[in-house]
Amino acid sequence: MSQPASAMQVGLSSMQRCTSQYKQELLGVKPQARALTAEQQRIQVLEAENRQLKRDNDLLKKASAFFAIEMQANNKSSRSN
């Protein structure tokens, strides 16, 4: 592995780490860092989108509850008049 590493002008440990990560990803192990395989990269993108959608959904639920309370308060005050 030292010949390919020197040919690519990268350190041996970097080459070994990348090779190990790539093999793990091929086995379906979720990478800790940025994914190397296209499949794992796509999974990371989808997971990020999923987290964002959950945050957006949570915000919409809170806004919905807030406006429901505001509408109830406005309805009560308009009935009093």
N, C-alpha and C positions, 0 to 999 in steps of 0.2 A: 504494500500500500504506500510505501514511501516514494516509489517512482511516480505514481499518478499525482501524489501530493506535490512533489517538487515540480513536476511538469505543469501543474496548474498554479504554481507559486502560492500554495497555501501550506500552513503548518500541518504536520502529521496528526496532531491531536484534533485539529479542526476537521480534517478529512475523516478521521475515525468517528468523531461525534456526529457528523452529517450522515455518514454511512449507517451508523447505528440507528439514528433517528429515522432514516428512510426505511430501513428494514422493519422497525417497530410499526411505522405507519402502514406499511404493506400488510402487517398482521392485524391491523385495526386498532392499535394502541393510540389513544388520543395524545397528541404532542403537547408538551409544556410550552414550547416556543412557537414561532411561526412555522406552519406546516410546510412540508416539502412536496408532498404528493398533491395532485390536483383534487383528488377526492377529499383529503383532509383539509385543504384550503377552502373548498366549497362548504364543508361542514362548519369550519370556523366562521365563515361569512354568514351562514344561516343561523348559527348560534348567536352571533352579534345582532342580527336582525331580530331574532326572537326576543333577546333581552330588551332591545329598544321598543318593540311592540308591547311588551309587558309593562314597561315604564309608561308608555303612552296610554295604555288601557287603564292603568292605575290613576293617572292624572285625569282622564275622562270620567272615571267613577267618582273621584273627589269633586270635580267640577259639577257633575250631575247632582250629587248630593247637596252641594252648596246652593245651586240654583233652585232645587226643589224646596229647600228651606226658605229661600228668598221669596219664592212664589207663594208659599203658604203664609208667610208674614204679610205680603202685599194683599193677599185675598182677605185675611183677617182685618187688616186696617181699612180696606175699602168697604167691607161689610159694616164696620163700625160707623162709618160716615153716613 
